């Protein structure tokens, strides 16, 4: 099940397994919703049905966001019914009724190879009457979706400013097959978006950290994020060696500019000094 984003699919060795569950972690604004929409859109392009189940983005807002980031054909598949957008304010239902509503709608469609994007876990969390049930609730929901052969992508938020990676629901790591992390990193007074695969069960994957950008042309993932270390702390620093020189550091996507200084001016050769102990004498 590919995302339709070349470098990301290469790192996933083609995509996530059908019927698996993937947790997409990231701070607000890192692009989780757009990655989830791209996952649904790629499935629709391949003839696979998809469901968007969200709490914070209305259908017109989602379509507008997709059109502004190179996914203009999303509306076509929504109008055709291949992609279904289910939106509901989280405070109007409790956690169990939301899950029941989702499962009933999936059963009613009676389709194979369904893709599901739940955007995001915080909507269920805010609808929970007893928050301590959340871990067992998601374990049961994930198991039920897996039994229905639904390929599920969850999104969950990490803190916007944090010295490390904090998982809002630590027990989810053992429930899902795949974990993808998207986050910001600060380097030279600029913020970059980074993507890395933290876990992928039953499949090989590339754990390299990649920079990715979002523009009106779409989502672009780079090969790697070169010449930096301590990236996961949020405060990257240039690695040692020749690559540590500012002239050799790769610029961010969309801003590849040549850096460096002009060659220094040639110095004039120094005047030769007279040998020690010698001096000029005036002749009479």
C-alpha positions in Angstrom: 0.0 0.0 0.0 2.2 2.9 -1.2 1.8 6.6 -0.2 2.5 7.8 -3.8 5.5 9.8 -2.6 8.6 8.4 -4.3 11.3 8.7 -1.6 8.9 7.7 1.2 7.7 4.6 -0.7 11.4 3.7 -1.4 12.2 3.9 2.3 9.1 1.7 3.1 10.3 -0.8 0.4 7.2 -0.2 -1.6 4.7 0.8 1.0 2.9 -0.5 4.2 1.5 -4.0 4.2 -2.2 -4.5 3.4 -4.3 -4.8 6.6 -1.6 -3.3 8.8 -1.9 -0.4 11.1 0.5 2.7 11.0 0.9 5.4 13.6 1.8 8.8 12.2 3.4 10.9 14.9 4.2 14.6 14.6 3.9 18.0 16.1 1.1 20.4 15.0 1.7 21.7 11.5 4.3 19.1 10.4 2.1 17.7 7.6 0.4 14.6 9.1 -3.0 15.4 7.6 -1.5 15.9 4.1 0.4 12.7 4.3 -2.8 10.9 5.3 -4.7 12.4 2.4 -2.0 11.5 0.0 -2.3 7.9 1.3 -6.0 7.9 0.5 -5.5 9.6 -2.8 -2.9 7.2 -4.0 -5.3 4.3 -3.2 -8.1 6.0 -5.1 -5.8 6.4 -8.1 -5.2 2.6 -8.0 -9.0 1.9 -7.6 -8.9 1.3 -3.9 -11.6 2.9 -1.7 -10.7 5.1 1.2 -12.3 6.7 4.3 -11.2 9.8 6.0 -12.4 9.9 9.7 -11.6 13.2 11.4 -12.6 15.7 14.0 -11.0 19.0 13.2 -11.1 19.6 9.4 -14.4 20.0 7.6 -14.8 18.4 4.1 -14.6 21.8 2.3 -11.5 22.7 4.2 -9.8 19.3 3.5 -10.5 19.6 -0.2 -9.2 23.2 -0.3 -6.1 22.1 1.6 -5.5 19.3 -0.9 -6.0 21.5 -3.9 -3.4 23.9 -2.6 -0.7 21.2 -2.2 -0.8 19.4 -5.5 -3.7 17.0 -4.8 -6.4 18.7 -6.9 -7.9 15.4 -8.0 -9.1 14.5 -4.4 -12.4 16.3 -5.0 -13.0 14.1 -8.1 -12.7 10.9 -6.1 -14.8 12.3 -3.2 -17.6 13.3 -5.7 -17.4 9.8 -7.2 -17.7 8.2 -3.8 -14.4 6.3 -3.9 -13.1 8.4 -1.0 -15.5 9.1 1.8 -15.0 12.0 4.3 -16.6 11.4 7.7 -16.3 14.5 9.9 -17.8 14.9 13.4 -17.0 17.2 16.3 -15.4 15.0 19.0 -17.5 16.5 21.9 -20.8 15.5 20.4 -20.2 11.7 20.9 -18.4 9.5 23.4 -15.5 7.4 22.4 -17.4 4.1 22.0 -20.2 5.6 19.9 -17.5 7.1 17.6 -15.9 3.7 17.1 -19.2 2.0 16.6 -20.2 4.6 14.0 -16.9 4.1 12.1 -17.1 0.3 12.1 -20.7 0.2 11.0 -20.0 2.5 8.1 -17.0 0.4 7.0 -19.2 -2.8 7.1 -21.9 -1.1 5.1 -19.6 -0.4 2.2 -18.7 -4.1 1.7 -15.4 -3.3 -0.2 -12.0 -5.0 -0.3 -8.6 -3.4 0.3 -10.1 -0.4 2.1 -7.8 2.4 3.2 -8.7 4.3 6.4 -7.1 7.5 7.8 -8.1 8.5 11.3 -7.1 12.1 11.9 -6.4 12.0 14.8 -6.2 10.1 18.0 -6.7 13.3 20.1 -10.3 13.4 18.9 -11.0 10.1 20.6 -9.0 11.2 23.6 -11.1 14.3 24.1 -14.3 12.2 23.8 -13.1 9.7 26.4 -15.2 9.7 29.6 -12.5 7.5 31.3 -9.1 8.4 29.8 -7.5 5.3 31.4 -9.5 3.2 29.0 -7.9 4.7 25.9 -5.0 2.2 25.6 -7.3 -0.9 25.8 -9.9 0.9 23.6 -7.4 1.5 20.7 -6.0 -2.0 21.1 -9.6 -3.4 20.6 -10.4 -1.0 17.7 -7.1 -1.8 15.9 -7.7 -5.5 16.3 -11.2 -5.2 14.8 -10.0 -3.1 11.8 -7.3 -5.7 11.2 -9.9 -8.5 11.2 -11.8 -6.5 8.6 -8.7 -6.3 6.4 -8.6 -2.5 6.6 -5.3 -0.8 6.1 -5.3 1.9 8.8 -3.3 5.1 9.3 -3.7 6.9 12.6 -2.3 10.4 13.3 -1.4 11.6 16.8 0.3 14.8 18.0 3.5 15.1 19.9 4.4 18.3 21.8 5.3 21.3 19.6 8.5 22.1 21.6 10.2 19.2 23.3 13.8 18.2 23.9 13.1 14.7 22.6 10.5 12.4 21.1 7.5 11.8 23.4 4.8 9.3 22.5 1.4 10.5 23.8 0.3 6.9 24.0 3.3 4.6 24.7 1.3 1.4 24.7 0.3 2.1 21.1 3.9 1.2 20.0 3.2 -2.5 20.7 -0.2 -2.4 19.1 0.6 -1.0 15.6 2.9 -2.5 13.1 4.4 0.7 11.8 5.5 4.0 13.3 6.4 7.1 11.2 7.7 10.2 12.8 7.4 13.7 11.3 8.8 16.7 13.2 10.5 20.0 13.1 14.3 20.5 13.6 16.1 23.8 14.2 19.3 24.4 12.3 20.9 27.8 11.7 17.9 29.7 12.9 15.6 27.9 10.5 13.0 25.1 10.9 13.0 22.1 8.7 10.5 19.3 8.4 12.0 15.8 8.9 10.5 12.3 8.4 11.8 9.0 9.7 10.5 5.5 10.0 10.8 4.4 13.6 9.3 0.9 13.3 8.0 -1.4 10.6 7.1 -4.9 11.6 7.5 -7.9 9.2 9.2 -5.8 6.6 12.6 -4.3 5.8 12.8 -0.5 5.8 15.2 2.4 5.6 15.6 4.2 8.9 17.4 7.2 7.4 16.1 10.7 8.4 14.8 12.6 5.4 13.9 16.2 4.9 10.6 16.9 3.2 8.8 20.0 2.0 5.2 21.0 1.3 4.4 23.4 -1.5 1.7 24.1 -4.1 3.3 21.4 -6.2 2.9 18.7 -3.6 4.9 16.9 -1.0 8.6 16.2 -1.8 10.8 13.9 0.3 14.6 14.2 -0.1 17.1 11.4 0.0 18.5 12.2 3.4 19.1 15.2 5.7 22.9 15.4 5.3 25.7 16.8 7.5 23.7 17.1 10.7 23.5 15.2 13.9 21.4 15.2 17.1 18.4 15.7 14.9 15.8 13.9 17.1 16.5 16.4 19.9 15.0 19.2 17.8 18.3 21.1 17.8 20.5 19.7 15.0 24.2 20.6 14.8 26.6 20.3 11.9 28.6 17.1 12.1 32.4 17.1 12.3 34.9 16.9 9.5 35.0 18.8 6.2 31.2 18.6 6.0 31.0 20.8 9.1 32.2 23.8 7.1 29.3 26.1 6.2 30.4 26.1 2.6 29.7 22.3 2.3 26.4 22.0 4.2 23.5 21.2 1.9 20.8 23.9 1.9 17.1 23.0 2.6 14.8 21.9 -0.2 13.6 24.9 -2.3 16.5 27.0 -1.2 19.6 25.3 -2.6 21.9 28.3 -2.9 25.6 28.4 -3.4 27.4 29.4 -0.2 30.9 30.5 0.4 33.2 33.5 0.2 35.2 34.9 -2.7 38.8 33.9 -2.8 41.0 36.3 -0.8 42.9 38.9 -2.6 46.5 38.0 -3.5 49.0 39.3 -1.0 51.9 41.4 -2.3 55.3 39.7 -1.9 57.2 41.0 1.2 60.3 43.1 0.6 63.6 41.3 1.1 65.4 42.2 4.2 69.1 43.1 4.2 71.4 40.5 5.8 72.0 41.0 9.5 75.0 43.1 10.4 75.2 44.9 7.1 74.5 48.6 6.4 75.0 51.0 3.6 77.9 53.5 4.0 78.3 56.8 2.2 81.5 57.1 0.3 83.6 60.2 0.7 
